[in-house]
Amino acid sequence: MENALEDFKRIRAQFVQRKVLKYEFELFTKFENHTRHVWGLYQQAIVGDVNVPKLNYMEIDEGEKSWMWRWINGNEKWHAWNKCRGLTKEEASEQYVEAVQKLKIDIQQLLINWKIEISNEPTAAMNNNINNIA
């Protein structure tokens, strides 16, 4: 599971860099939405069944600029973890590793699809060099 965790962190870091360095927030958001279940599996593998109540995401932490983003992100993460309820830690760990392996295989095609979805001109997204994610 440690290798899968490192692989996932490496893939996610590339999207975080794109968001910050290239202002490609839409790709980061699509990645986060696509991998929410992976986060839920990780939490289930480490902690077990969800053991925290859904928070009041309307309260804004210091430095948080958007209560809406916090609400959407936090609410969806809680639900992703809650969907794993009942899985043993071992089952969740196995599914996590499988999900990360599938993500490693699919990430390039997902990136192509997401760029097409974001682009106003689908052929322009196809002509971009997408082999280098970072």
C-alpha positions in Angstrom: 0.0 0.0 0.0 2.9 2.4 0.6 4.0 2.2 -3.0 0.4 2.9 -4.1 0.3 5.9 -1.7 3.5 7.3 -3.1 2.2 6.8 -6.7 -1.0 8.6 -5.9 0.8 11.5 -4.2 3.1 11.8 -7.2 0.2 11.9 -9.7 -1.8 14.3 -7.6 1.2 16.6 -7.1 1.4 17.0 -10.9 -2.2 18.3 -10.9 -1.5 20.6 -8.0 1.5 22.0 -9.8 -0.6 22.6 -13.0 -3.2 24.4 -10.9 -0.7 26.7 -9.3 1.9 27.1 -12.1 -0.3 27.0 -15.2 -3.6 28.2 -13.8 -5.3 24.9 -14.8 -7.7 24.8 -11.9 -10.3 22.9 -14.0 -8.0 20.0 -14.5 -7.2 19.8 -10.8 -10.9 19.9 -10.0 -11.7 17.1 -12.5 -8.8 15.0 -11.0 -10.1 15.6 -7.5 -13.7 14.6 -8.5 -12.4 11.5 -10.3 -10.3 10.3 -7.4 -12.6 11.1 -4.5 -13.4 7.4 -4.1 -9.7 6.6 -3.9 -9.5 9.0 -0.9 -12.4 7.2 0.7 -10.7 3.8 0.2 -7.5 5.2 1.8 -9.4 6.5 4.8 -11.2 3.2 5.2 -7.9 1.3 5.0 -6.2 3.5 7.6 -9.0 4.3 10.0 -11.9 2.0 9.3 -15.5 3.1 9.1 -16.1 6.8 9.0 -15.9 7.9 12.6 -16.6 11.7 12.3 -19.8 13.5 11.7 -20.3 15.6 8.7 -18.9 19.0 9.6 -20.6 22.4 9.2 -18.6 23.5 6.1 -20.3 26.9 6.2 -17.8 27.9 8.9 -14.7 29.3 7.2 -11.2 28.5 8.4 -8.6 31.2 8.5 -7.1 31.5 5.0 -10.0 29.8 3.4 -11.4 32.0 0.6 -14.4 30.0 -0.5 -16.9 28.4 1.8 -18.5 26.8 -1.3 -15.3 25.0 -2.3 -14.8 23.8 1.3 -18.4 22.6 1.5 -18.3 20.8 -1.8 -14.9 19.2 -1.2 -15.5 18.3 2.4 -19.0 17.0 1.9 -18.0 14.8 -1.1 -15.0 13.4 0.8 -17.1 12.5 3.8 -19.6 10.7 1.4 -16.8 8.9 -0.4 -15.4 7.6 2.9 -18.9 6.7 4.1 -19.5 4.6 0.9 -16.7 2.4 2.0 -18.4 1.6 5.3 -18.3 -2.1 6.1 -15.1 -2.9 4.2 -12.4 -4.3 6.3 -9.1 -2.4 6.4 -7.5 -5.2 4.3 -10.3 -5.1 1.7 -10.1 -1.3 1.5 -6.3 -1.5 1.2 -6.5 -4.0 -1.7 -9.1 -1.9 -3.5 -7.0 1.3 -2.9 -3.9 -0.3 -4.5 -6.1 -1.5 -7.5 -7.6 1.9 -7.9 -4.2 3.6 -8.0 -2.8 1.1 -10.4 -5.9 1.7 -12.7 -5.4 5.5 -12.3 -1.7 5.1 -13.4 -2.8 3.3 -16.5 -5.8 5.6 -17.3 -4.3 9.0 -16.4 -3.1 10.0 -19.9 -6.5 9.2 -21.5 -8.3 11.0 -18.7 -6.2 14.1 -19.2 -7.0 14.0 -22.9 -10.8 13.7 -22.2 -10.7 16.4 -19.5 -8.9 18.8 -21.8 -11.5 18.2 -24.5 -14.3 18.8 -22.0 -12.7 22.1 -20.9 -11.8 23.3 -24.3 -14.2 25.3 -26.4 -12.5 23.8 -29.4 -12.2 20.0 -29.0 -9.6 19.7 -31.8 -7.3 22.2 -30.1 -7.2 20.0 -27.0 -6.3 17.0 -29.2 -3.4 18.9 -30.8 -1.9 19.8 -27.4 1.1 17.9 -26.3 -0.4 16.0 -23.3 2.3 13.5 -22.8 4.0 15.7 -20.3 1.6 16.2 -17.5 3.8 18.5 -15.4 
